[in-house]
């Protein structure tokens, strides 16, 4: 099927589809992050218009860890890699001419992820080429492999909402301190409102202040003692100390993560071999100089309509808060 035909079908679908807005996750009660303090933090953006929708963490030069629920359209279909760009090495949310980014080449969602219980809420995004880890602003973070005791101090970061049911993303990376919570106690708190926590979850909260991850922070890091302990997943009412933030417990998924990375190393595309470009991305050059004017016009029309009616407002099923 030709590109023009594919784009025409997508364009028609957009024209008849009702616009649906989906909330994303921001740090509540946070402070601005300092340069180079969070070099592992990434922003997942739409490849069509560079709009942020989730966070993530650099775990190898070619792999980013995020939440599984970030990797689905709001209608439930799995997000194709061609729709995702990963921006690294900056505190500002806005894309700059100097911004460093990579396009996603593969997305691996945990096979046992349950979107309703938010269990096993973890995914690995493989990039089209290695990140430049040659400066202090872009670094990997080691995975935690040990049990973290309750009341351990940790840091969470992201560009999400500043308050529950707030509007607009933070334009700068924010961070705040939270403390791990015993899972028995966390489960008890959520059971009071008849919410069952999914498999593979852990909790963290700051009982002394309004401080928490929120919509738009999803997929971002929970870091304790320099190690990636959790992935921001879900919760109830950002910043409500009665309900700790819920994270995916990274240590429980280390064997799976390492297996995914190893598989990608076996199937990685050689540096000089051709790679298909992102079909809808305006950040990547066309596949050939012979791309038709009709095709280019359809791309621009599709993006304009998507932006104007917010059809693609979020590519994830963000259930946080």
DRENLUMMAR-887209 format. One record per residue (C-alpha): residue in one letter; z, x, y. Coordinates in nm, 3 decimals, always signed. Each point is the difference from the previous one (the first is absolute). Example, Ala and Ser with C-alpha at 12.3 -4.5 7.8 and 13.67 -1.06 7.14 Angstrom:
DRENLUMMAR-887209
ZAGU  type        w        u        v
ZAGU     A   +0.780   +1.230   -0.450
ZAGU     S   -0.066   +0.137   +0.344
***
This chain:
DRENLUMMAR-887209
ZAGU  type        w        u        v
ZAGU     X   +0.000   +0.000   +0.000
ZAGU     X   -0.097   +0.142   +0.338
ZAGU     X   +0.252   +0.084   +0.268
ZAGU     X   -0.158   -0.248   +0.237
ZAGU     X   +0.036   -0.282   -0.252
ZAGU     X   +0.363   +0.090   -0.072
ZAGU     X   +0.088   +0.007   +0.370
ZAGU     X   -0.181   -0.327   +0.059
ZAGU     X   +0.209   -0.168   -0.270
ZAGU     X   +0.322   +0.143   +0.143
ZAGU     X   -0.102   -0.114   +0.348
ZAGU     X   -0.055   -0.356   -0.125
ZAGU     X   +0.335   +0.008   -0.178
ZAGU     X   +0.176   +0.104   +0.318
ZAGU     X   -0.163   -0.279   +0.194
ZAGU     X   +0.129   -0.267   -0.239
ZAGU     X   +0.340   +0.149   -0.075
ZAGU     X   +0.307   -0.119   +0.185
ZAGU     X   +0.181   +0.269   +0.191
ZAGU     X   +0.337   +0.091   -0.150
ZAGU     X   +0.249   +0.227   +0.171
ZAGU     X   +0.239   +0.203   -0.214
ZAGU     X   +0.308   +0.178   +0.134
ZAGU     X   +0.027   +0.374   -0.045
ZAGU     X   +0.344   +0.217   -0.013
ZAGU     X   +0.188   +0.232   +0.354
ZAGU     X   +0.321   +0.189   +0.024
ZAGU     X   +0.277   -0.218   +0.142
ZAGU     X   +0.260   +0.182   +0.208
ZAGU     X   -0.191   +0.327   -0.024
ZAGU     X   -0.053   +0.296   +0.229
ZAGU     X   -0.321   +0.192   +0.070
ZAGU     X   -0.073   +0.265   -0.259
ZAGU     X   -0.038   +0.364   +0.103
ZAGU     X   -0.314   +0.199   -0.060
ZAGU     X   -0.011   +0.170   -0.342
ZAGU     X   +0.315   -0.181   -0.123
ZAGU     X   -0.205   -0.239   -0.217
ZAGU     X   -0.315   +0.197   -0.095
ZAGU     X   -0.032   -0.196   -0.326
ZAGU     X   -0.032   -0.339   +0.176
ZAGU     X   -0.343   -0.165   +0.002
ZAGU     X   -0.152   -0.313   +0.149
ZAGU     X   -0.231   -0.206   -0.220
ZAGU     X   -0.267   -0.157   +0.219
ZAGU     X   -0.301   -0.225   -0.046
ZAGU     X   -0.309   +0.215   -0.028
ZAGU     X   -0.192   -0.258   +0.205
ZAGU     X   +0.210   +0.005   +0.317
ZAGU     X   +0.290   +0.244   -0.049
ZAGU     X   +0.269   -0.271   +0.009
ZAGU     X   +0.328   +0.108   -0.163
ZAGU     X   +0.123   -0.213   -0.289
ZAGU     X   +0.241   +0.213   -0.205
ZAGU     X   +0.175   +0.335   -0.024
ZAGU     X   +0.000   +0.263   -0.271
ZAGU     X   +0.109   +0.352   -0.095
ZAGU     X   -0.201   +0.314   -0.080
ZAGU     X   +0.099   +0.117   -0.350
ZAGU     X   -0.290   +0.242   -0.066
ZAGU     X   -0.285   +0.126   +0.221
ZAGU     X   -0.213   -0.284   -0.144
ZAGU     X   +0.249   -0.277   -0.081
ZAGU     X   +0.208   -0.246   +0.198
ZAGU     X   +0.276   -0.220   -0.138
ZAGU     X   +0.031   -0.352   +0.137
ZAGU     X   +0.106   -0.352   -0.102
ZAGU     X   -0.212   -0.194   -0.247
ZAGU     X   +0.008   -0.313   +0.216
ZAGU     X   -0.177   +0.195   +0.276
ZAGU     X   -0.303   +0.029   -0.226
ZAGU     X   -0.103   -0.365   -0.014
ZAGU     X   -0.186   -0.237   +0.228
ZAGU     X   +0.204   -0.291   +0.135
ZAGU     X   -0.188   -0.227   -0.243
ZAGU     X   +0.109   +0.210   -0.298
ZAGU     X   -0.300   +0.217   -0.084
ZAGU     X   +0.056   +0.371   -0.044
ZAGU     X   -0.094   +0.206   +0.305
ZAGU     X   -0.303   +0.229   -0.059
ZAGU     X   +0.041   +0.365   +0.103
ZAGU     X   -0.291   -0.039   +0.243
ZAGU     X   +0.224   -0.211   +0.224
ZAGU     X   +0.274   +0.262   +0.040
ZAGU     X   +0.030   +0.306   +0.224
ZAGU     X   +0.310   +0.218   +0.000
ZAGU     X   +0.110   +0.157   +0.331
ZAGU     X   +0.241   +0.293   -0.001
ZAGU     X   +0.175   +0.248   +0.226
ZAGU     X   +0.072   -0.211   +0.307
ZAGU     X   +0.283   -0.207   +0.145
ZAGU     X   -0.221   -0.234   +0.204
ZAGU     X   -0.146   -0.301   -0.177
ZAGU     X   -0.316   +0.008   +0.213
ZAGU     X   -0.299   +0.187   -0.138
ZAGU     X   -0.104   +0.301   +0.208
ZAGU     X   -0.311   +0.219   -0.006
ZAGU     X   +0.223   +0.271   -0.148
ZAGU     X   +0.149   -0.225   -0.270
ZAGU     X   -0.009   +0.133   -0.355
ZAGU     X   -0.096   -0.255   -0.263
ZAGU     X   -0.141   -0.035   -0.348
ZAGU     X   -0.168   -0.295   -0.166
ZAGU     X   +0.141   -0.136   -0.323
ZAGU     X   -0.210   +0.069   -0.311
ZAGU     X   +0.223   -0.173   -0.256
ZAGU     X   +0.303   -0.231   +0.004
ZAGU     X   +0.222   -0.025   -0.307
ZAGU     X   +0.249   -0.288   +0.001
ZAGU     X   +0.281   +0.008   -0.256
ZAGU     X   -0.122   -0.206   -0.297
ZAGU     X   +0.324   -0.199   -0.018
ZAGU     X   +0.015   -0.093   +0.366
ZAGU     X   +0.104   -0.364   +0.054
ZAGU     X   -0.095   -0.128   +0.344
ZAGU     X   +0.244   -0.291   -0.017
ZAGU     X   +0.311   +0.191   -0.111
ZAGU     X   -0.121   +0.313   +0.183
ZAGU     X   +0.085   +0.200   -0.312
ZAGU     X   -0.149   +0.344   -0.063
ZAGU     X   -0.118   -0.005   +0.362
ZAGU     X   -0.170   +0.337   +0.006
ZAGU     X   -0.353   +0.140   +0.024
ZAGU     X   -0.180   +0.332   +0.036
ZAGU     X   -0.289   +0.043   +0.245
ZAGU     X   -0.236   +0.283   -0.083
ZAGU     X   -0.186   +0.153   +0.296
ZAGU     X   -0.364   +0.104   +0.017
ZAGU     X   +0.098   +0.359   +0.075
ZAGU     X   +0.312   +0.212   +0.038
ZAGU     X   +0.214   -0.020   +0.311
ZAGU     X   +0.039   +0.315   +0.210
ZAGU     X   +0.358   +0.104   -0.076
ZAGU     X   -0.027   +0.304   +0.225
ZAGU     X   +0.218   -0.120   +0.286
ZAGU     X   +0.352   -0.133   +0.051
ZAGU     X   -0.120   -0.353   +0.077
ZAGU     X   -0.158   -0.070   -0.341
ZAGU     X   +0.212   +0.067   -0.308
ZAGU     X   +0.067   -0.139   -0.345
ZAGU     X   +0.344   -0.128   -0.099
ZAGU     X   +0.152   +0.055   -0.345
ZAGU     X   +0.078   -0.300   -0.220
ZAGU     X   +0.361   -0.076   -0.078
ZAGU     X   +0.079   +0.021   -0.371
ZAGU     X   +0.376   -0.050   +0.005
ZAGU     X   +0.230   -0.301   +0.033
ZAGU     X   +0.112   -0.035   +0.362
ZAGU     X   +0.366   -0.109   +0.039
ZAGU     X   +0.091   -0.305   +0.205
ZAGU     X   +0.073   +0.061   +0.370
ZAGU     X   -0.239   +0.297   +0.020
ZAGU     X   -0.142   +0.054   +0.348
ZAGU     X   -0.380   -0.035   +0.015
ZAGU     X   -0.271   -0.030   +0.265
ZAGU     X   -0.270   -0.263   +0.016
ZAGU     X   -0.302   +0.015   +0.232
ZAGU     X   -0.302   -0.203   +0.102
ZAGU     X   -0.199   -0.185   +0.267
ZAGU     X   +0.103   -0.354   -0.092
ZAGU     X   +0.159   -0.282   +0.200
ZAGU     X   +0.306   +0.074   +0.213
ZAGU     X   +0.171   -0.324   -0.091
ZAGU     X   -0.021   -0.281   -0.253
ZAGU     X   -0.285   -0.239   +0.087
ZAGU     X   -0.095   +0.227   +0.292
ZAGU     X   -0.354   +0.059   +0.117
ZAGU     X   -0.208   +0.314   +0.014
ZAGU     X   +0.036   +0.340   -0.163
ZAGU     X   +0.191   +0.291   +0.140
ZAGU     X   -0.244   +0.238   +0.164
ZAGU     X   +0.207   +0.302   -0.101
ZAGU     X   +0.162   +0.101   -0.327
ZAGU     X   +0.360   -0.119   -0.017
ZAGU     X   +0.278   +0.106   -0.233
ZAGU     X   +0.351   -0.115   -0.084
ZAGU     X   +0.286   +0.083   -0.234
ZAGU     X   +0.095   -0.224   -0.290
ZAGU     X   +0.233   +0.040   -0.298
ZAGU     X   -0.073   -0.070   -0.365
ZAGU     X   +0.174   -0.303   -0.150
ZAGU     X   +0.128   -0.046   -0.353
ZAGU     X   -0.256   -0.216   -0.181
ZAGU     X   +0.265   -0.231   -0.144
ZAGU     X   +0.120   -0.080   +0.351
ZAGU     X   -0.354   -0.032   +0.137
ZAGU     X   -0.099   -0.234   -0.282
ZAGU     X   +0.311   -0.211   +0.064
ZAGU     X   -0.085   -0.039   +0.369
ZAGU     X   -0.352   -0.119   -0.071
ZAGU     X   +0.115   -0.234   -0.275
ZAGU     X   +0.202   -0.186   +0.263
ZAGU     X   -0.332   -0.122   +0.143
ZAGU     X   -0.163   -0.033   -0.343
ZAGU     X   -0.224   +0.305   +0.034
ZAGU     X   -0.056   +0.212   -0.308
ZAGU     X   -0.073   +0.367   +0.056
ZAGU     X   -0.292   +0.140   -0.196
ZAGU     X   +0.001   +0.282   -0.252
ZAGU     X   +0.004   +0.351   +0.141
ZAGU     X   +0.175   -0.093   +0.325
ZAGU     X   +0.276   +0.173   +0.194
ZAGU     X   +0.175   -0.097   +0.323
ZAGU     X   +0.110   +0.161   +0.327
ZAGU     X   +0.166   -0.135   +0.314
ZAGU     X   +0.194   +0.101   +0.309
ZAGU     X   +0.309   -0.224   +0.020
ZAGU     X   +0.104   +0.149   +0.333
ZAGU     X   -0.305   -0.088   +0.207
ZAGU     X   -0.318   -0.207   +0.006
ZAGU     X   -0.216   +0.257   -0.175
ZAGU     X   -0.265   -0.063   -0.263
ZAGU     X   -0.366   +0.016   -0.101
ZAGU     X   -0.204   -0.304   +0.098
ZAGU     X   -0.349   -0.146   -0.023
ZAGU     X   -0.269   +0.271   +0.035
ZAGU     X   +0.220   +0.276   -0.145
ZAGU     X   -0.090   -0.103   -0.357
ZAGU     X   -0.099   +0.287   -0.225
ZAGU     X   +0.175   +0.252   +0.224
ZAGU     X   +0.264   +0.255   -0.104
ZAGU     X   +0.372   -0.018   -0.064
ZAGU     X   +0.108   +0.364   +0.003
ZAGU     X   +0.337   +0.139   -0.107
ZAGU     X   +0.080   +0.372   +0.017
ZAGU     X   -0.365   +0.092   +0.044
ZAGU     X   -0.130   -0.193   -0.300
ZAGU     X   -0.202   -0.321   -0.027
ZAGU     X   +0.254   -0.239   -0.151
ZAGU     X   -0.152   -0.338   +0.078
ZAGU     X   -0.312   -0.186   +0.114
ZAGU     X   +0.055   -0.281   +0.251
ZAGU     X   -0.060   -0.323   -0.188
ZAGU     X   +0.162   -0.325   +0.115
ZAGU     X   +0.317   -0.170   +0.122
ZAGU     X   +0.134   -0.300   +0.188
ZAGU     X   +0.020   -0.015   +0.380
ZAGU     X   -0.043   +0.357   +0.125
ZAGU     X   +0.320   +0.150   +0.136
ZAGU     X   +0.232   -0.256   -0.162
ZAGU     X   +0.276   +0.211   -0.156
ZAGU     X   +0.083   -0.283   -0.242
ZAGU     X   -0.330   +0.069   -0.174
ZAGU     X   -0.079   +0.370   -0.056
ZAGU     X   -0.357   +0.118   +0.020
ZAGU     X   -0.169   +0.014   -0.340
ZAGU     X   -0.190   +0.314   -0.102
ZAGU     X   -0.184   +0.115   -0.311
ZAGU     X   +0.214   +0.261   -0.178
ZAGU     X   -0.236   +0.299   -0.024
ZAGU     X   +0.191   +0.184   -0.274
ZAGU     X   -0.075   -0.280   -0.247
ZAGU     X   -0.374   +0.049   +0.049
ZAGU     X   -0.036   +0.379   +0.006
ZAGU     X   -0.161   +0.022   -0.349
ZAGU     X   -0.255   -0.268   +0.098
ZAGU     X   -0.073   +0.166   +0.336
ZAGU     X   -0.051   +0.340   -0.164
ZAGU     X   -0.231   -0.156   -0.259
ZAGU     X   -0.215   -0.162   +0.270
ZAGU     X   -0.026   +0.331   +0.187
ZAGU     X   -0.094   +0.187   -0.316
ZAGU     X   -0.271   -0.255   -0.081
ZAGU     X   -0.151   +0.038   +0.346
ZAGU     X   -0.007   +0.378   -0.037
ZAGU     X   -0.213   -0.040   -0.310
ZAGU     X   -0.244   -0.243   +0.163
ZAGU     X   -0.008   +0.146   +0.353
ZAGU     X   -0.346   +0.021   +0.157
ZAGU     X   -0.125   +0.359   +0.048
ZAGU     X   -0.006   +0.107   +0.367
ZAGU     X   -0.380   +0.027   +0.016
ZAGU     X   -0.088   -0.312   -0.195
ZAGU     X   -0.118   -0.316   +0.180
ZAGU     X   +0.259   -0.264   +0.074
ZAGU     X   -0.085   -0.355   +0.106
ZAGU     X   +0.112   -0.072   +0.354
ZAGU     X   +0.231   -0.285   +0.095
ZAGU     X   -0.237   -0.295   +0.033
ZAGU     X   +0.173   -0.167   +0.293
ZAGU     X   +0.159   +0.303   +0.163
ZAGU     X   -0.120   +0.097   +0.346
ZAGU     X   +0.194   +0.329   -0.034
ZAGU     X   -0.238   +0.142   -0.259
ZAGU     X   -0.367   +0.091   +0.052
ZAGU     X   -0.273   -0.214   -0.157
ZAGU     X   -0.119   +0.107   -0.345
ZAGU     X   -0.340   +0.095   +0.129
ZAGU     X   -0.203   +0.008   +0.319
ZAGU     X   -0.216   -0.276   -0.142
ZAGU     X   +0.274   -0.267   +0.027
ZAGU     X   -0.166   -0.301   +0.145
ZAGU     X   +0.067   -0.143   +0.343
ZAGU     X   +0.064   -0.335   -0.167
ZAGU     X   +0.275   +0.151   -0.211
ZAGU     X   +0.168   +0.161   +0.301
ZAGU     X   -0.016   -0.326   +0.193
ZAGU     X   +0.162   -0.189   -0.288
ZAGU     X   +0.281   +0.255   -0.016
ZAGU     X   +0.076   -0.032   +0.369
ZAGU     X   -0.021   -0.380   -0.011
ZAGU     X   +0.233   -0.015   -0.299
ZAGU     X   +0.259   +0.222   +0.166
ZAGU     X   -0.021   -0.193   +0.329
ZAGU     X   +0.056   -0.335   -0.172
ZAGU     X   +0.283   +0.138   -0.212
ZAGU     X   +0.174   +0.132   +0.309
ZAGU     X   -0.054   -0.310   +0.212
ZAGU     X   +0.132   -0.252   -0.252
ZAGU     X   +0.248   +0.238   -0.166
ZAGU     X   -0.131   -0.081   -0.346
ZAGU     X   +0.110   +0.344   -0.117
ZAGU     X   +0.330   +0.004   +0.187
ZAGU     X   +0.181   +0.157   -0.297
ZAGU     X   -0.127   +0.137   -0.328
ZAGU     X   +0.338   -0.026   -0.170
ZAGU     X   +0.228   -0.274   -0.125
ZAGU     X   +0.291   +0.112   +0.216
ZAGU     X   +0.295   -0.207   -0.116
ZAGU     X   +0.260   +0.207   +0.181
ZAGU     X   +0.236   -0.210   +0.206
***
